[in-house]
Amino acid sequence: METRVGYKDLVPFTMLVLAVSAIVQFIFGAVCLFLPDLWHSLLWPPPLPQIPDVVREFAAINYLGTTIAAAYALYQGTGDGARVYFAFSLAYNAMAIIVALIAASTNGIPLIMWLYVLLAVLYLPAVAFAWVQQSRSTSAR
């Protein structure tokens, strides 16, 4: 049986970042889709405007789709798969921070949104570190 180069080459920190990403995305997606009252009261509370159900459901399937992407990158076990997910998550979280800061300066945002910003600020260097560490590990083989 032929072994592909780079197959199952994830370093432990990359696996951790992918697993945490999948879990967090799943929680957000499941709450957003199946527990709309909890979503609107805890995770998307006033002064944020309540979003229409169909928009909330589309947001939920985006969260669940990214859950699958992170889980698949973890399952695939390759640095290339992890980097594809990391490229998305770095861009998404950086833009989310910008949007949150704009919202805070114009409309005000609830305390939970500042927690999201904090988590994103912590997540960005974790993903960047995992990416660099994974790239070094893969290139050393």
N, C-alpha and C positions, 0 to 999 in steps of 0.2 A: 504494500500500500504506500502510495506516494504521500509525503508530508509536505505541506505548503510552508514556504518560508514565512515566519512571523505568526504562524498559527498558535494560538493559546500562549501569547507572549505578554499578557498584561501584568504589570507590576502591581503589588498589593494596593498602593495608594490610588492608582487608576481604578481598580476594581471598587474600592471604597467610594470614590467620587461618583462612579456610575451607579452603584447601588443606592446611595443616598439620593441621588438625582431621581432615580426611578421611584423610590418610595415617596419622596416629597411631591413629585408630579402626580402620582397615583392618588395621594390624599387630597390634593387640591381638585383633581378631576372628579373623584368620587363624590366629594362634598358638593362641588359645583353642580354636578349632574343629578345626584340622588337626594340631596338635602338642601334644597334651595333656601329654606328659612334659616338654617344655620349659616349658609353662605352669606346671605344678606345681613344677618345679625352679627356674625363674628369675623368672617374673612373679607367681606366687602360692605362694611357698615356705613351709615351716614357719617359725614356729609357727602360721601360718594353717592352719586345717584344710582338707584336700583336699575339694573340693566334688564331689558325685556327678556322674557324666558328664552326665546329662540337665540338671542345673542349669548346668553348665559350657557345654553346647551352647546353652542358652537365653541365657546371658550373651553367648556368641559372636555369636549372631544379633542381639542388641541392638547390639553393637559394629558389626556389618556394616550394620545398619539405619541407624545414625547416620552411618556412612560414606556411605551413599547420600544421606542428608539433606543433609550438608555438601556433597557433590559436586553434588547437584541445585541447591542454593542458589548454588553457584559457576557452574554451567551456566546457570541462569536469569538470573543477572546483575543482580538487582534488590536494592535496599536492603530492601524488604519481605521478600523471601525470606531474606536474610541475617539480618534481625532475628528471624525465627521460629526459625532455627537457634540464634542467639545466646541467645534466651530460654531455650531448652532447655539449652544448654551451661553458661550461667551458673548456673542452678538445680542442675543435675546436679553440677557441680564443687564448688559451695559445700557441697552436702549430702555429697559424698564426703569433703571435708576434715573435716567434723564427724564422720562415721562413723569415719574413720581415727583421729582424735584420741580418740574414745571407745574404740575397739579398743585403741589404744596404752595407755590408762590402765587398762584392765581385763585384757587378755590379753597385751599385748606384741605388737609387730609387727616383721617383718623390715626390714632396711635399705632394701630396694627400695620398701617402702610409704612411707618418708620421702621417697624420690625422687618418688613419685607426689604426695605432699602438696606438695613444692616445685614440681613442674610445675604443679599446680593453682593454687597461690598466684601463680605467674607468669602463668598463662593467664587468670585472672579479670580482672586489669587490662588485659591485651591485648584481650580480648573487649569489655570496657567501652569502651576507647579506640576500637576499631574501630566499635562501635555508635554512639558519639557522633560520631566523624568522618564516618561514613556518613550519619547523620541530618543533620548540618550540610550535607554535600554535596548530599544529596537536596533539602533545603528551600531551598537557594540557587538551584535550577534553576527 
